[in-house]
Amino acid sequence: MPSDGQHGDLPLLTDQQDRGNTEATPSEHVSYFARQDVHRYLPLPPSEGPWNPEACHGGPPSALAVHEIESYEPDPHRRLSQIHVDFFGEVPLKPLTWETNRLRAGRRIELIETNARTDEGRLVLSARGWRMSIEAQRAPQREPTTAMPSQANGHPDSTMTSFPYGASIEWSFLEGGFTDPGPATVWAQPRLSLIDREPMQPTEAVLLVADSANGISSELDFNRFLFIPTAMEIAFRSRPHSTEIGLSARTTIDHDGIGTTRATLFDRDHSYGYLLQTLYVDRR
């Protein structure tokens, strides 16, 4: 969903006039980003969101943030337990350079930060990820025994194919829809890799899809209201096993114009994490 107030008043580009009476055509690109240097990436057309043809959807740069965090001095005895992403404005479809460092070192717990800047030096996204040490059988396992919803009962939503990012993912809705107000549950499978032809990792796929939570579970008409996520936080209780992402989301909004979206993340085997987005809500 949009990650910037500067263009929040733009209409959703879904009607026939704005889209030339066609759906977004399949891209010849195989990824969301092309690597230009070790930590410099060019967003490709599939990163484009539904609000501004010159800006990324929040999902691809968020996925790139988790890629940078997990690639920073990786340790097989640690894993990502939580990530917080802040958007400082729209993320343009222009080269982004990432700087990553360790904010807190520790034998058991560490905090890694990554920042994305444009060539003009503008900070557009910052993310912090907690990595914790892991050890088999260190704690008794406690998790709810919940039956995962079957994809067989899902259905597509044509609105999701009307902009490049949406068309780059296979969506199967079990509840709700992109333009249907109310809670939503969906299976989402990215069709592309994140960077060039590098395999998509499960945590990258989670961040790629999770930023759509407030959009699929919207409570208000896109053409009358804007609701901009300023931050997204995901807590991972366990590892996701697949790049096929299950997402069940609900949005609530207060009368003074602040909202939240909460979501559960799951795959075919188990639920593994929870999401929270903070929303600025206003009339157009």
TORKESE-426730 format. One record per residue (C-alpha): residue number from 1; residue in three letters; x, y, z. Coordinates in steps of 0.1 Angstrom, whole numbers, plus 5000, padded with zeros to 4 digits. Layout:
<atoms>
n / res / x / y / z
NUM / ALA / X / Y / Z .
...
</atoms>
This chain:
<atoms>
n / res / x / y / z
1 / MET / 5000 / 5000 / 5000 .
2 / PRO / 5011 / 5036 / 4997 .
3 / SER / 5039 / 5046 / 5020 .
4 / ASP / 5038 / 5083 / 5017 .
5 / GLY / 5016 / 5113 / 5024 .
6 / GLN / 5030 / 5133 / 4996 .
7 / HIS / 5009 / 5114 / 4970 .
8 / GLY / 4982 / 5101 / 4993 .
9 / ASP / 4956 / 5122 / 4976 .
10 / LEU / 4961 / 5105 / 4943 .
11 / PRO / 4932 / 5082 / 4933 .
12 / LEU / 4936 / 5045 / 4931 .
13 / LEU / 4944 / 5036 / 4895 .
14 / THR / 4919 / 5009 / 4890 .
15 / ASP / 4891 / 5022 / 4869 .
16 / GLN / 4890 / 5017 / 4831 .
17 / GLN / 4898 / 5052 / 4822 .
18 / ASP / 4930 / 5054 / 4843 .
19 / ARG / 4942 / 5019 / 4833 .
20 / GLY / 4934 / 5022 / 4796 .
21 / ASN / 4906 / 4996 / 4799 .
22 / THR / 4931 / 4969 / 4805 .
23 / GLU / 4946 / 4950 / 4834 .
24 / ALA / 4983 / 4954 / 4841 .
25 / THR / 5001 / 4933 / 4815 .
26 / PRO / 5025 / 4905 / 4827 .
27 / SER / 5060 / 4920 / 4829 .
28 / GLU / 5090 / 4907 / 4811 .
29 / HIS / 5110 / 4913 / 4843 .
30 / VAL / 5119 / 4884 / 4865 .
31 / SER / 5125 / 4904 / 4897 .
32 / TYR / 5115 / 4935 / 4916 .
33 / PHE / 5150 / 4949 / 4918 .
34 / ALA / 5182 / 4949 / 4897 .
35 / ARG / 5214 / 4949 / 4916 .
36 / GLN / 5237 / 4978 / 4905 .
37 / ASP / 5263 / 4974 / 4933 .
38 / VAL / 5267 / 4954 / 4965 .
39 / HIS / 5241 / 4975 / 4983 .
40 / ARG / 5226 / 4995 / 4955 .
41 / TYR / 5195 / 4984 / 4937 .
42 / LEU / 5172 / 4997 / 4909 .
43 / PRO / 5135 / 4992 / 4914 .
44 / LEU / 5120 / 4976 / 4883 .
45 / PRO / 5084 / 4981 / 4870 .
46 / PRO / 5069 / 4952 / 4890 .
47 / SER / 5076 / 4973 / 4921 .
48 / GLU / 5051 / 5000 / 4911 .
49 / GLY / 5021 / 5004 / 4934 .
50 / PRO / 4985 / 5015 / 4927 .
51 / TRP / 4988 / 5051 / 4937 .
52 / ASN / 5016 / 5067 / 4918 .
53 / PRO / 5033 / 5053 / 4886 .
54 / GLU / 5066 / 5067 / 4898 .
55 / ALA / 5066 / 5052 / 4932 .
56 / CYS / 5071 / 5017 / 4947 .
57 / HIS / 5045 / 4998 / 4966 .
58 / GLY / 5057 / 4995 / 5001 .
59 / GLY / 5061 / 4957 / 4999 .
60 / PRO / 5092 / 4954 / 4976 .
61 / PRO / 5114 / 4979 / 4995 .
62 / SER / 5103 / 4963 / 5028 .
63 / ALA / 5114 / 4929 / 5015 .
64 / LEU / 5147 / 4944 / 5004 .
65 / ALA / 5152 / 4958 / 5039 .
66 / VAL / 5148 / 4923 / 5054 .
67 / HIS / 5172 / 4910 / 5028 .
68 / GLU / 5198 / 4936 / 5039 .
69 / ILE / 5193 / 4928 / 5076 .
70 / GLU / 5196 / 4890 / 5072 .
71 / SER / 5226 / 4894 / 5049 .
72 / TYR / 5245 / 4914 / 5074 .
73 / GLU / 5271 / 4891 / 5090 .
74 / PRO / 5247 / 4861 / 5089 .
75 / ASP / 5250 / 4835 / 5117 .
76 / PRO / 5232 / 4802 / 5114 .
77 / HIS / 5228 / 4802 / 5152 .
78 / ARG / 5206 / 4834 / 5151 .
79 / ARG / 5174 / 4842 / 5134 .
80 / LEU / 5152 / 4872 / 5129 .
81 / SER / 5126 / 4875 / 5156 .
82 / GLN / 5112 / 4910 / 5149 .
83 / ILE / 5114 / 4937 / 5123 .
84 / HIS / 5101 / 4972 / 5124 .
85 / VAL / 5099 / 4993 / 5091 .
86 / ASP / 5094 / 5031 / 5090 .
87 / PHE / 5085 / 5049 / 5058 .
88 / PHE / 5098 / 5085 / 5056 .
89 / GLY / 5081 / 5093 / 5023 .
90 / GLU / 5073 / 5076 / 4990 .
91 / VAL / 5099 / 5052 / 4977 .
92 / PRO / 5106 / 5063 / 4941 .
93 / LEU / 5113 / 5040 / 4912 .
94 / LYS / 5149 / 5052 / 4913 .
95 / PRO / 5181 / 5036 / 4925 .
96 / LEU / 5183 / 5031 / 4963 .
97 / THR / 5215 / 5027 / 4983 .
98 / TRP / 5214 / 5008 / 5016 .
99 / GLU / 5236 / 5012 / 5046 .
100 / THR / 5234 / 4985 / 5073 .
101 / ASN / 5250 / 4984 / 5107 .
102 / ARG / 5247 / 4967 / 5141 .
103 / LEU / 5231 / 4990 / 5167 .
104 / ARG / 5233 / 4966 / 5196 .
105 / ALA / 5258 / 4937 / 5198 .
106 / GLY / 5252 / 4908 / 5222 .
107 / ARG / 5260 / 4872 / 5227 .
108 / ARG / 5224 / 4862 / 5227 .
109 / ILE / 5205 / 4892 / 5211 .
110 / GLU / 5215 / 4918 / 5186 .
111 / LEU / 5198 / 4947 / 5168 .
112 / ILE / 5206 / 4954 / 5131 .
113 / GLU / 5195 / 4986 / 5113 .
114 / THR / 5193 / 4993 / 5076 .
115 / ASN / 5186 / 5026 / 5058 .
116 / ALA / 5177 / 5033 / 5022 .
117 / ARG / 5185 / 5066 / 5005 .
118 / THR / 5180 / 5080 / 4971 .
119 / ASP / 5209 / 5094 / 4950 .
120 / GLU / 5200 / 5128 / 4964 .
121 / GLY / 5206 / 5116 / 4999 .
122 / ARG / 5169 / 5115 / 5009 .
123 / LEU / 5162 / 5089 / 5035 .
124 / VAL / 5130 / 5070 / 5024 .
125 / LEU / 5130 / 5039 / 5045 .
126 / SER / 5146 / 5027 / 5077 .
127 / ALA / 5142 / 4992 / 5093 .
128 / ARG / 5155 / 4976 / 5125 .
129 / GLY / 5156 / 4939 / 5130 .
130 / TRP / 5162 / 4919 / 5162 .
131 / ARG / 5181 / 4887 / 5158 .
132 / MET / 5181 / 4862 / 5186 .
133 / SER / 5202 / 4831 / 5193 .
134 / ILE / 5185 / 4798 / 5188 .
135 / GLU / 5191 / 4764 / 5203 .
136 / ALA / 5172 / 4732 / 5198 .
137 / GLN / 5150 / 4722 / 5228 .
138 / ARG / 5160 / 4753 / 5247 .
139 / ALA / 5123 / 4759 / 5256 .
140 / PRO / 5091 / 4739 / 5255 .
141 / GLN / 5071 / 4746 / 5224 .
142 / ARG / 5038 / 4763 / 5230 .
143 / GLU / 5016 / 4772 / 5200 .
144 / PRO / 4979 / 4769 / 5191 .
145 / THR / 4968 / 4739 / 5171 .
146 / THR / 4949 / 4757 / 5143 .
147 / ALA / 4938 / 4742 / 5110 .
148 / MET / 4953 / 4763 / 5081 .
149 / PRO / 4927 / 4775 / 5056 .
150 / SER / 4927 / 4756 / 5023 .
151 / GLN / 4937 / 4774 / 4991 .
152 / ALA / 4912 / 4753 / 4972 .
153 / ASN / 4884 / 4775 / 4984 .
154 / GLY / 4900 / 4808 / 4974 .
155 / HIS / 4892 / 4831 / 4945 .
156 / PRO / 4912 / 4858 / 4926 .
157 / ASP / 4904 / 4895 / 4928 .
158 / SER / 4907 / 4913 / 4894 .
159 / THR / 4915 / 4946 / 4911 .
160 / MET / 4948 / 4932 / 4923 .
161 / THR / 4959 / 4927 / 4887 .
162 / SER / 4953 / 4963 / 4877 .
163 / PHE / 4987 / 4976 / 4889 .
164 / PRO / 5022 / 4961 / 4884 .
165 / TYR / 5029 / 4950 / 4920 .
166 / GLY / 4995 / 4934 / 4924 .
167 / ALA / 4998 / 4916 / 4890 .
168 / SER / 5032 / 4902 / 4901 .
169 / ILE / 5016 / 4881 / 4929 .
170 / GLU / 4991 / 4853 / 4927 .
171 / TRP / 4963 / 4862 / 4951 .
172 / SER / 4937 / 4837 / 4963 .
173 / PHE / 4911 / 4853 / 4986 .
174 / LEU / 4893 / 4832 / 5012 .
175 / GLU / 4876 / 4862 / 5028 .
176 / GLY / 4871 / 4897 / 5017 .
177 / GLY / 4888 / 4914 / 4987 .
178 / PHE / 4909 / 4944 / 4978 .
179 / THR / 4878 / 4967 / 4972 .
180 / ASP / 4855 / 4948 / 4997 .
181 / PRO / 4854 / 4966 / 5031 .
182 / GLY / 4861 / 4945 / 5061 .
183 / PRO / 4885 / 4918 / 5072 .
184 / ALA / 4903 / 4897 / 5046 .
185 / THR / 4922 / 4864 / 5045 .
186 / VAL / 4943 / 4856 / 5015 .
187 / TRP / 4970 / 4833 / 5001 .
188 / ALA / 4996 / 4852 / 4982 .
189 / GLN / 5024 / 4836 / 4961 .
190 / PRO / 5050 / 4860 / 4945 .
191 / ARG / 5057 / 4852 / 4908 .
192 / LEU / 5091 / 4869 / 4907 .
193 / SER / 5124 / 4869 / 4926 .
194 / LEU / 5133 / 4899 / 4947 .
195 / ILE / 5167 / 4906 / 4932 .
196 / ASP / 5177 / 4897 / 4897 .
197 / ARG / 5175 / 4859 / 4895 .
198 / GLU / 5183 / 4852 / 4931 .
199 / PRO / 5158 / 4829 / 4948 .
200 / MET / 5132 / 4846 / 4970 .
201 / GLN / 5136 / 4837 / 5007 .
202 / PRO / 5105 / 4831 / 5029 .
203 / THR / 5111 / 4861 / 5051 .
204 / GLU / 5115 / 4883 / 5020 .
205 / ALA / 5082 / 4870 / 5007 .
206 / VAL / 5066 / 4878 / 5040 .
207 / LEU / 5076 / 4915 / 5039 .
208 / LEU / 5068 / 4917 / 5002 .
209 / VAL / 5032 / 4907 / 5009 .
210 / ALA / 5026 / 4919 / 5045 .
211 / ASP / 5025 / 4956 / 5036 .
212 / SER / 4993 / 4949 / 5017 .
213 / ALA / 4974 / 4940 / 5049 .
214 / ASN / 4958 / 4974 / 5054 .
215 / GLY / 4947 / 4975 / 5017 .
216 / ILE / 4930 / 4941 / 5016 .
217 / SER / 4913 / 4947 / 5049 .
218 / SER / 4903 / 4983 / 5043 .
219 / GLU / 4872 / 4996 / 5060 .
220 / LEU / 4868 / 5028 / 5039 .
221 / ASP / 4863 / 5037 / 5002 .
222 / PHE / 4896 / 5043 / 4985 .
223 / ASN / 4881 / 5071 / 4964 .
224 / ARG / 4868 / 5090 / 4994 .
225 / PHE / 4895 / 5083 / 5021 .
226 / LEU / 4932 / 5078 / 5023 .
227 / PHE / 4949 / 5056 / 5049 .
228 / ILE / 4986 / 5057 / 5049 .
229 / PRO / 5008 / 5032 / 5068 .
230 / THR / 5037 / 5051 / 5085 .
231 / ALA / 5052 / 5020 / 5101 .
232 / MET / 5049 / 4982 / 5099 .
233 / GLU / 5061 / 4958 / 5125 .
234 / ILE / 5063 / 4920 / 5123 .
235 / ALA / 5071 / 4896 / 5151 .
236 / PHE / 5082 / 4861 / 5140 .
237 / ARG / 5075 / 4834 / 5165 .
238 / SER / 5090 / 4808 / 5142 .
239 / ARG / 5104 / 4806 / 5107 .
240 / PRO / 5082 / 4808 / 5077 .
241 / HIS / 5086 / 4776 / 5056 .
242 / SER / 5075 / 4788 / 5022 .
243 / THR / 5072 / 4818 / 4999 .
244 / GLU / 5035 / 4811 / 4997 .
245 / ILE / 5022 / 4836 / 5023 .
246 / GLY / 4989 / 4833 / 5042 .
247 / LEU / 4976 / 4866 / 5056 .
248 / SER / 4945 / 4872 / 5077 .
249 / ALA / 4940 / 4909 / 5084 .
250 / ARG / 4916 / 4933 / 5102 .
251 / THR / 4917 / 4971 / 5102 .
252 / THR / 4901 / 4993 / 5129 .
253 / ILE / 4899 / 5031 / 5127 .
254 / ASP / 4892 / 5057 / 5154 .
255 / HIS / 4870 / 5088 / 5148 .
256 / ASP / 4901 / 5111 / 5152 .
257 / GLY / 4918 / 5097 / 5121 .
258 / ILE / 4942 / 5071 / 5134 .
259 / GLY / 4939 / 5034 / 5125 .
260 / THR / 4956 / 5001 / 5130 .
261 / THR / 4958 / 4969 / 5109 .
262 / ARG / 4966 / 4937 / 5127 .
263 / ALA / 4973 / 4904 / 5109 .
264 / THR / 4982 / 4868 / 5114 .
265 / LEU / 5008 / 4853 / 5091 .
266 / PHE / 5008 / 4816 / 5083 .
267 / ASP / 5018 / 4790 / 5058 .
268 / ARG / 5004 / 4755 / 5051 .
269 / ASP / 5021 / 4741 / 5082 .
270 / HIS / 5016 / 4767 / 5109 .
271 / SER / 5011 / 4803 / 5119 .
272 / TYR / 5044 / 4819 / 5125 .
273 / GLY / 5040 / 4856 / 5131 .
274 / TYR / 5019 / 4887 / 5137 .
275 / LEU / 5018 / 4921 / 5120 .
276 / LEU / 5009 / 4956 / 5131 .
277 / GLN / 5005 / 4987 / 5109 .
278 / THR / 4998 / 5022 / 5121 .
279 / LEU / 4976 / 5043 / 5097 .
280 / TYR / 4970 / 5079 / 5091 .
281 / VAL / 4934 / 5082 / 5079 .
282 / ASP / 4918 / 5113 / 5063 .
283 / ARG / 4892 / 5123 / 5038 .
284 / ARG / 4905 / 5131 / 5003 .
</atoms>
